[in-house]
Amino acid sequence: MSLFKAASTVSLLTLVSRITGLLRDLLMASVFGVNGLTDAFNVAFRIPNLLRRLFAEGAFSQAFVPVLARSRASVGDAATRTLIDAVATALAGVLLLISVPGIIAAPLLVWALASGLEPASLDAGVLMTRWMFPYIACMSLVALSAGVLNTWRHFAVPAATPVLLNLAMIVAAWLGAPWFGRLGIEPIYAMAAGVMAGGVLQLAVQVPALARLGLLPRIGLSLARMRAAWRDAGVRQVLGLMLPALLGVGVAQLSLLINTQIASHLAVGSVTWLFYADRLMEFPTALLGVALGVVLTPQLAAARASGDAARYSYMLDWGLRLVVLLALPCAVALGVFATPLMAALFHHGRFSGTDVERSAFALAMYGIGLVGLVAVKVLAPGYYASLDIRTPVRIAVAVLLITQLFNVLFVPFLQHAALTLSIGLGALVNALWLLVGLVRRGHYRPGPGWRRFGAQTVAASALLGAFLLWAARHFDWLHLPTWPRVGLLAGVLALAALIYFGALAATGLRLRQLLRR
């Protein structure tokens, strides 16, 4: 499977995931609106998500996938299966150790993340955190399974599994919330039950895919098996890489924690406004950055293991060109078209016009740093492939400090939107720092034609931005009926895409040749 075809597969399935996630958020906005209890749910859901990104998809994946890819390239499939069993056994032991203390410590976790919540919201957040904390165990095992499947170039199942979480939460909001209400239980608690159901479903769907490849891990929970797993050289290598990776991912999650804490002390609803801005920002970052990172990481690691420096540099160059080609117009769209996006998608039921405007303000600030947010997903694997996790960690620590400096400067003036602006500016600094490091080490050598390619994409993005700015001001997006508003949004975005790619073609950019490089 070619890199582009693999990335397209992941991106398409990620799009399905994001669409179902958007439907989930539309339903939640309509059913629950924006209030203290929605803030509580978003805080409670953020805790297992934070730990998932910290331990599972974050530090664990960054350490496990390069080691797995190198093992397969150097010693073959049979020895690598032994490594998978050992890592799975060690991971299961860790999950058993953290689950119970995490449930007990829920009040401390919620207070640390959002001490500014009202007392009733804090209590609700604690209860929902306890319901959802085991989600981290499910997702850690899903991350292990996804790492194995992606290394064997089976990208479809890992990319499709998030759809199951979204479907479970849609059922929870649609059917579970009214049922909970009839039972005298606060309806928002149905969402916590939906999260846990989605976690179990995501784990269950991995099993047949691994079994078909003969890669289903054999997990041993006896003390003897646990000790043997921790003595395994591969496990020790993953652990050695995880420690600096944990610090790096922890820095990013600490930034999120600080931002949530700040938002909880601003106007009521600030946490939820940021949540909806995050949801739309994650469309381009997931479709582009995550898809490219998933595909490139094992391939870059294999190229480094075989000493193929030319292919390694070539893959990085290809990934960065796609980032510029696709992330730059998305950044422009978020910057000038945020209010129509929010209005068309979320202005229903209890989600008011004020909620639209304040969420859109935060989303527009994300647009400033979107290229950096996506580029980091391509550049960081360039270091992980060389088993160098320390350098991205050092950069992440410095960027955390820079981001908080931005918060000090901007929050008094921009309130909640300053938090997204600071994240975006920090991501631009992070991406530039990573890029300069790869070039200086000689690991990445930019291919020819970058200057012309950059001018073409900037010119086409400017034309797209002018059209979207006109559309944003010409139509009364907040007061149009729902379905005409959605139809108008689809038409405007389709025409914007035609303008962008038509402008690229007019400047002589051969898009098909670039994608098939």
N, C-alpha and C positions, 0 to 999 in steps of 0.2 A: 504494500500500500504506500503510495507516494505521500510526502509530507503534506501537500496541499489537500489531498483526498482525506487523509487522516484528520487534519485540522478542520476540514469542512464537516466531516462526520460529527466530531465533537461539538463544533459550533452549532450545527443544525439541531442536535439533541439538546444542547444547552439552551438554544432558542425556545424549544418546546418547554423546557423546564422553566425558563423565565416567563413565558406566556402563561403557563398554569400558575406560576407564582404571582403574576400580575392579576390574574383572575381571583386568586386567593385574597390579595390585598384589596382589590375592588370590593369584594364581598365583605371583608372585614371593615373597610371604611364605611360602607353603607349600613352595616348591621350595628357596629359599635361606635362609630364616629371618633372623636378625639376628646379624651377626658382622663381623669386620674387613673382609672382602671386600665385603659389602653396603655398609658405610660407604664403601669405596673407589669402588664403582660410583656411589653417590649423589653423592659429591663430584665424580667425573669427569663425570657427567651434568649436574651443576649448572653446570659451567663453560661448555659451549655454551649451556645455557639462560640463564645469566647474560648472556652476550654477545648472545644472541637478544633478550632483553628490553631490553638496553642499546641495541643498534644497530638491531634490526629492529622488533619489535612495540612497543618503547618510544619512543626519541627519534625514529626515522625516521617511524613512524606518526603520532606527535603533530604533527610538522611537515608531513608530506606530505599527509595527508587534508584538513586545513583549507585548504591552498593549492590542492589539487585541486578541492575543492568550490567555493571562491571563483572559481577559473578557469572552471569549467563554468557557474556562475551569471552571470558577467560577460562572458565572451568566447565562450562556446559550446563545442560538442563538438570541432570540428575543431582549433581552437587548443589545446585541452586534450590532444588526442592527441599533438601535438608535444611538449608538456610531459612526458607519460608516457614518450615515447621518450628524451628527454634525461635524465630522472631515472633511468631504467633503465640507460642507458649509464654514467652517473656511478657508480651503485651497483655495477655489475658491476666497474668498475675498482677501487673500494675493496675489494671482496671478494677480488679477485686479490692485492691488496697485503697483506692481513692473514692469509690462510689459511696460507701457508707459515711465516711467523714464529710464528704461533700454535702450529703443530705442533711446531716446534723448541723453543719456550719452555714446553712442557707441564710439565716438572719444576718450574719456577718457579711456574707457575700453581697446580699442586696443592699445593705447599708453602705458597703464600700463602693458600690457602683452608682448608687443614686440616693444619697442620704437626704436630698432635698425633697423627696416625695412626701406627700401628706401621710399621716399615720395609717389611715385606712388603706391607702395604696401600698404602703410599705408592707402591711400585713398580707395583702393579696399577693404581692410580689414574692414574699417568702413562701407562701403555700404553693404557688405555681412553680417556683424554682425547685421545690422538693418533688413535685410531680414530674418535672422534666429533666432532673439531673441525670437519671440513667441513660438519657439520650446520648450522652458523651460516650458511654461504653459501646452502644450500637454503632455510632459513627466512627469510632476508632477502628473497629473491626472492618467497617466498610472501607476506610482509608487503606488498610492493609490489603484488602481484596482488590481495590482499584489499582493500587501500585503494582500488584502482580499482573493483573489483566492488561494494564497499559504497557508494561514491559514486554509482554507477549504480543503486543500490538492488537489487542482486542479492546477497542476504545468505546464501543457502543453501550455496553451495560453500565460501566461506571458513569458515563455521561448522562444516561437516561434515568438513573435511580433517583435523583432529586425530584423528579416528577411525582414520585410516590408520596413524598412528604407533602407536596403541594396539594395533591388530591385528598390526602387524609385530612389536611387542615380545611380544605373547601367543604368536605362533608361535615366536619366539626362545626364550622360556622353556619352552614346551611340547615343541617338537621340537628346537630348536637346542641347548639346554643338554645334554640326554642325548647328542646327537651329538658335541658338543665333548668331553664326558667320555670317550666311547669312543675319541676320537682322542688322549686324553692331555692335552687343553687344559682349563684351569680353566673349568668350565661358566658362571661369571658373565660371561665374555667374550662369550658369545653375545648378551647383552643389548646390548652396545655395537654389535655387528653389526646387531641389530634396530633400534636407533635410527637408524643411517645409512640402512637400507632404508626406514624410515618417512619420513625427510626427503625422499628421492628421490620416493617415492610422492606425498607432499603437494604437491610442486612440479609433478609430472607432471599431476595432476588439474586444476590451474589453467589449463593451456594450452587445452583445448577450450572452457572457459567464456569466456575472454578472446577466443578466436578467433571465437566465435559473435557477439560484440558488435563485432567489428572493432577490438578494443583490445589485441591481442597486441603487446607492446612490440617495437620493432625496435632491438636492442642492437648497437651498433658497437664493436668492440674495437680498431680502428685508432687510431693516435695522433691523427689529424686529427679523427675522430669524438669521441674523448675530450675533446680541447681544446674543440671546439664545444659539447659537453654542459656542460662546466664554465663556459663563458661565458654559457650560457642564463640569462635573468633569473629564470625560475621555479626553476631549480636553485639559483641563488644565494639566492633567498628561502627555499627549503627548508633550505639549508645554514645560513643565518642564524638560522632558528628551531631547527634541530637542535642548535646549539652550547649554548644554555641548556637545551634539553630533555635533551641528553646529560648535563649536570650534574645535572639533576633526577632522571632515571632512574638515573644513576650513584650518587646519594646513596642511593636505595632499594636498589640492588644492593650498595652498600658495607655497608649495614646487614645484608643477608643474609650477606655475606662474613664480617663480624665475628661474627655469630651462629654461623655454621658453624665458624669458628675457635674460638670459646668452647666449642661443643659437642664439638669434637674433643679438648678437654682434660678433659672430664668423663668419666663412666662410659662404658665401651665399649658401643656401641649407641645412644648419645645422638643421633648424626646420623640414624640410621635411625628412631628413635622420633619425631623431629621431622619426618622425611619423611612418615611415615604420618599424623601429625596435619595436616600441610600438605595432604595429599591430600583428607582429608574437609573441611577448611576451604575448599578451593577449590571444592567443590560449590556452596555458596550464593554465593560471590564471583563465580564464573564465570556461573552461571545468572542471577544478578540484575545484579551490577555490570558485568561484561564485556559482557553482552548489551545493557544499556541504554547503555553507553558507545559500543559499536559503532554502534548505531542513531542515537543523539543527536548524535554528533560532526559528521558531515557536514550534518545538518539544522540544528544550531545555527550552523554556519559559514555556511550558505546564508542563514539568517535575518539574521545580522549583516551579511552582504554586501549584502542587499537593504534594510537599514535597518528591518526589521520587529521592533522592540524588544518589542512585545506578544507575538508568537509565541515569541520567544526566551525570555522570562520564563515564559511558559505551559509550554513544553516542560521547562524546568528544574523547575518546580513539580510537574508530572506525574511526572517521574522521581524526585524526592525523596519524593513520597507512596508510590510503589511501593517505594522502598527501606525506608521505615518499615513499610509494610504487610507486606512479605515477609521482610525481614532481621531484624526484631526477634524474631519467633517462632523463627527459625532460631538466633539468638544464645542465646535461652533454652534451646532444645533442646541445643545444644552444651554449655552450662554444666551442665545437670543430667542429661543422658542420654549423656554421652561414653563411659562404660565399656560400656553395652550396645551402642552403635554399633560400637565397636572389637571387642568380643567376637564379635558376630554376623558381622562382615565379615572379620576377620583371624585369629581364634583357631583356626587349622588348622595341621596339619603341624608345622613347626619354630617357629611363632610362639607363644610361651609365654604363660601367664597373666600373668607379670611384664611381658612386652612389652606386653600389652594395657593393663595398669594404668598403665604409664609413658607410653605413647602417649596414653591417654585423659586423663591429667593435663595434658599439653601441649595437647590439643584443647580441654579445658574452659577453659583460660586464653585461648585464641583467642576463645571465645564472648563474653568481656567486651568486646572491641573490634570484633566483627564488623560492627556497623552502621557504624562509621567506615570499615572496610575497603571496604565496598560503596559508601558514600556518596561517597568520594573518586573512584570511577570515574564518577560522574555530575557532581560539582562541578568537577573539573579540566577536562573538556571545555568547561565554560562559559568558562574563560579561553582555552583553545586556539582556540575559535571566533573570538575577538577577536584572534587572533595574539599573545596575551600569554602567553608561556611563562615569562617571567622571574619573575612573581609566584609561581606554584606552585613554582618552583625555590627561591626564597628561603625559602618556607615549608618545603619538604622538607629543606633544609639545617638549619634550626632544629629540625625534628622529629627528624632524625637525632641531634642532640646530646641532645635530650630522651630519646629512646629508649635511648641508651647510659647516660644517668644512671639510668634505670629498671633497666637491666641491673646496674649497680653496686649498686643497692639490693636487688634481688630474687634474683640468681643465688646468693649464699651460702645462701639459705634454700630456694629452690624448684628449684635446679639447672636442668636443661634446660627445665622448664616456664616458668621466668622469662623465657626468650627469646621465647616466644609471647605471654606477658602483656605484655611491653614493646612488642612490635610492635602489639598491639591497642590499648594505651593511646596509643601514638604516632599511630595511625590516627585515633583519636577527636579528638586535638588537631588533626591535619591537616585533617580534615573540617570541624570547627568554624571553624578559621581561614579556610579557603576560603569557607565559607558567609557569614561576617561580611564578608569582602572584597567578595563579589558584591552583598550587600545595601547596604553603604555606598556603593558606586559607582552604585547605582541600576539595575544590570543585572538584578537579580532582585528581584521584589516578591512575597512569599508571598501566595498566594490566600486567600480567606476560608475559615473553617472548620477551620483547623489545630488549634486548641485542642481542639475536640470530637473530631476525628479522632485526635489523639494519645491522648486519654483512652480512646477505644474500643480502639485497638490495644494499649495497655498493659494494660487490664483483660483482654482476650482472651488476651494472651500470659501473664499471670499464671495464668489458669485452665489454659492448656496446660501451663505449667511445673509446676503442682501435680500434674497427672495423670502427666506423665513422671517426676517425682521418685518418685511412688508406684510406678510400673512398674519403675523402676530398682532400687528397694529390695525389691520384692515377689518378684521372680524371681531365681533363681541363674544369671545369664547366663554365667558362666565354666564351668559344669559341665553345662549342657544339651547334648544331642547337636546336631550341626551344623545339620541341616535343620529340626528343631523350633525351634532358636534363630533361624534366619533367618525362618521363618514367623511366629514370635512378634514379631520386630522389625517385619516388614511390617504385621502387624495392629495393633500399638501405634501405629506412626506414622500409619497410616490413621485410626485413631480419634482421635489427637491433632489431625490436620488437621480432622476433622469438629467436634471441640470448639472449635477456634480459629475457624473460619469460621462455625460456628453461633453462637458468642458474639458475633461481629461483627454477624451478621444480627439477633440479639436486641437489640443496642444501637441498631439503626436504620441501620447503615452499608450503603449501596447499592453493593455491590461492582461489579456490572456497569456502573453509571453511572460509577464511578471509572475502570475500565479503558478505557472508551470515550470518555473526556473528549477 
